Amino acid sequence: MAETVKLTINGKQIEAEKGTLLIEVARQNGIEIPAFCYYQNLSLQAACRMCLVEVEKTPKLQVGCTLPVAEGMVVHTDSEVVRQSRKGMVELLLTNHPLDCPVCDKGGECELQDMTFRYGLGESRFVERKQHVDEEQWSPVVYFDRPRCIMCYRCVRVCNEGLDVTALGVGNRGVVSQILPNFHDHLECDECGACIDICPVGALTSGAYRYKTRPWEMHHVGTICTHCADGCRTTLGVRNEKIIRGNNRDSSGINGEFLCVKGRYAFDFTEHPERLQSPLMRAGGRLEPVSWSQALEAVAKKFIEVKQGSGHFGVIGSCHTTNEENFYLQKFARQVLGTKNVDHHRSGDLATLFDALTDRGKVLATVEDLANAKAVLVVASDLAQQHPMLANQIRASRRLRGARVYTVTPGPVREDKNAVASVRVQKGGELAGIESLRDKLKAESDLTIVFGDAIQGESLRKLIAFGDSLGLAVKYICLVDYSNSRGAFDMGLIPRDGGLSREQMLARDLDVLWVVGANPLKEVRGESKAGFLVVQDLFLTETAQRADIVLPAASAYEKTGTVTNVCGEVQKLKAAINVMGPKADLEIMGLIAREMGPAAVRTLGMWLPDKVFEEIRKTVHGYDVPMPVVATGGAAPTMPLNGRVAALPGSISSAGDTLFTSGTLGRYSKVLNSVMESPGALYEEKGRHS
């Protein structure tokens, strides 16, 4: 048990862990000590001097952000001398700070503005003309206004320590010190925008948000990012049914404040001019706009006709649609259409993992488990590119808790920089690379193994056998690509009991192929072999272009439901905007069922997300999760290891997306396509990822 000390702050008796910083102890007890440069979990700077406090029996004011608490300490955080000190610091900061709050993007959220209201003088003693420097654009998403900068160094530290990117630094010394990008006039980095969010003033501003609105003019919706599988929570600022910005400053999700470029900026696909607005039906060889009633009637009529004629259906689902939509779709396929041909793009071998670990205890790691792991082994994945939030958790754990990191990859990854050992392997040599680390790994107290699509089938069973042979607690994370890849598998969008895989469906002459939110024909040349192709999607993809009927679908930011992240944690989506034309995939499926007749509706039930999720909790293994956790924005872990899982036909492969690509959604994001790093590369030998 940690040693504690007793101290007094503003007359309040407090007991705290010895060595804890005074600023943290005060905040934990509801006492504010203002600071600009201090930021939790970053290195100490003591640069701004706003946190000066009075400590009895010390001759001078003390810096609260670097002062550890001690036994018997008596502290005053709001005495007259402390207030005068803060007034002086604000006055100095405003000496050259432009008074442009009415046009500054940080207006209403500026920490300097808040401190000026509290401690600022009505009149300054400094009357010299302020020095002006033109605003600089460091990247499409990052602008820098140098006169506003108060040199707190937060941006430098979050980039260097938090992200391990080192895109920002400090040039010169003394009064001419300045923040500089790594390539003198531009940033070459993750373009994550963390430097913007952490800036306490308006020195760093967002290219996506600048001059568009004020924070009080937006309503803020907490939902889940629709891109990779990490399940980051993003708070979308919405005005006039348009998403203006994304951030997670309230640290409300499993990602804390962290967001990558996709979570913070790549929401712009929602208003891309090529978004489908109305259903399309093929007539005379061309897709022509039709009404929803015409399209739904035509789809239902064809489904009934093929079913009555004992025809063959194929259903390919999505890794972006909600759990409710995926569950409803597979139920529609099996119980209404009578087909076992159900699949989606599988990017991780969850079937083998679940089967090999059946009836074991808590061996599937959650995001929190990863953050607290003593040792982490990364196999065949460039986490910083493919799973940035998991990579961030590992970096934070290494930096703050001393976690030991090992990598076995085909090329350089960011984790190599601080890894205990890094092993380079050719494709197929991953297990040999892992075996070479046996002695080091056996010395660890616990281990979390994070692996990509290179480990599947028999190789995965051998990996688990290797973990068992180490004689320590081992947990696993099987990486998958997209926002609900894990949920698509769990909900049953897989070819069970003799059903055809995705590849097999595309190779067969099926009577009907129904594709929901996927683009399986992107790499397939020639016409579709399906006699009748129905596609639900946001855009006219390569698959949609060959369809007989196209139904415009809503995006994840436009509907409610749940998704399951890569670690098997269920989280709630919340609609941020309403759109005219497209409908949620669940509603589309429900309307098709209604057109097919009362029997179909009775079989499937109502197409309301809450009703469908109630059924999921009752029927899907491991999904009887606590609803209050999910409903209040938390992440509820599932428990799927309670039954054998048969081997599935079809291939398993990652799409190989990077920070700047995201399947179809990435193609329609102006931001992702505008940054110089786009499209990026995995295992890049030179530059920012080496």
NORBELGI-V160523 format. One record per helix or strand. SS is the DSSP state (H for helix, E for strand). FROM is the first residue (numbers start at 1). TO is the last residue. If there is no record, write none. Layout:
BEGIN
ss=SS from=FROM to=TO
ss=SS from=FROM to=TO
END
This chain:
BEGIN
ss=E from=4 to=9
ss=E from=12 to=17
ss=E from=21 to=21
ss=H from=22 to=28
ss=E from=52 to=55
ss=E from=62 to=63
ss=E from=68 to=68
ss=E from=74 to=76
ss=H from=80 to=93
ss=H from=111 to=119
ss=E from=136 to=139
ss=E from=142 to=144
ss=H from=146 to=148
ss=H from=154 to=162
ss=E from=168 to=171
ss=H from=174 to=176
ss=E from=178 to=181
ss=H from=194 to=198
ss=E from=204 to=206
ss=H from=215 to=217
ss=E from=219 to=224
ss=E from=228 to=228
ss=E from=233 to=239
ss=E from=242 to=247
ss=H from=261 to=265
ss=H from=268 to=271
ss=E from=280 to=283
ss=E from=286 to=289
ss=H from=292 to=308
ss=E from=313 to=316
ss=H from=323 to=337
ss=E from=342 to=343
ss=H from=350 to=356
ss=E from=364 to=364
ss=H from=367 to=372
ss=E from=375 to=379
ss=H from=383 to=386
ss=H from=388 to=401
ss=E from=404 to=409
ss=H from=414 to=418
ss=E from=421 to=424
ss=H from=430 to=435
ss=H from=438 to=442
ss=E from=446 to=451
ss=H from=458 to=469
ss=E from=473 to=478
ss=E from=482 to=482
ss=H from=485 to=490
ss=H from=502 to=507
ss=E from=512 to=516
ss=E from=533 to=537
ss=H from=544 to=546
ss=E from=549 to=553
ss=H from=556 to=558
ss=E from=561 to=564
ss=E from=569 to=573
ss=E from=583 to=583
ss=H from=585 to=596
ss=H from=598 to=604
ss=H from=609 to=619
ss=H from=627 to=631
ss=E from=636 to=637
ss=H from=663 to=667
ss=H from=670 to=674
ss=H from=687 to=689
END
